[in-house]
Amino acid sequence: ITTKKIILALLILFVGLFLAKLFSRFVMNRLMAKTQLDESAKAAIHKVTFFILTIILVLYALHTVNIPLTILALLGGAVAIGVGFGSQNLINNFISGFILMFERPIKIDDVIEIDNIIGRVQHIGTRCTQIRTQANLNILVPNSSLLEKNIINWTLSDDVVRCNISVGVAYGSSTRDTVKALERAVEEHELILKKPEPIIVFKDFGDNALIFEVYFWIRLGKGRMVKIQTESNVRFLIEKHLREADIVVAFPQRDVHMDTSKPLDLRIINVDKNDVSNTAR
């Protein structure tokens, strides 16, 4: 081992890593141009190509310095034991990243929900996944969390989701007219899909209202905000058509029964102002 060989090996590593990054990006772009691969598959191919080239470069640099691979294997075993104890989470996230890339339960551009946070997957890295929320905030989630926790993937198989709206009308209202008003409200919104057809259910006799449920399907599009906005717009339409049909949207009511079989006991109590001030203090 000489200084010249060490410098040559370092040059091979630095220049080789730069060229490996360019080559892996070139392979990724060529495959995207020739095939119909999505963003997740493109990212997986890019990272796998880069890591393979990196391993080849390291082995070639060691060969240039005349370090035998048997010594590398011995040192690698010792280092692996130390790294295994000190970097369990890092290795766990690293392996989880490759599982996400190849098994693909979550893909780039999917809309997912984790810990009541909803966002779109922007990037799946080797250690963490970048998610952009509806508030335009970037959240970095460890890859292992995406495999260990319960994740809702709103767009895993397709982007069609079901929405439901509950509405209560006053007792005495015509149930048939209510259903017709709800149907007109659903038919009027342009984002509601015709297939599957919307469903209107007379759900229950509530304490203060007749309860109806409206189910319909939409395409999620660019994010879950589409679902929230559509449900809000449908509520506006429901209120409009119920008002036009003279159907009252119910609100909680309470009946008070008074016992008038005997005179009511009414008393006027004089309260001393000093007592009131002392109580306030």
Secondary structure, DSSP 8 states (H G I E B T S, - for coil): --HHHHHHHHHHHHHHHHHHHHHHHHHHHHHHHHS---HHHHHHHHHHHHHHHHHHHHHHHHHHTT--HHHHHHHHHHHHHHHHHH-HHHHHHHHHHHHHHHH-SS-TT-EEEETTEEEEEEEE-SSEEEEEETTS-EEEEEHHHHHHS--EETTSS-SEEEEEEEEEE-TTS-HHHHHHHHHHHHHH-TTS-SSS--EEEEEEE-SSSEEEEEEEEEE-TTSTHHHHHHHHHHHHHHHHHHHHTT--B-----------SS----------HHHHHHHH-
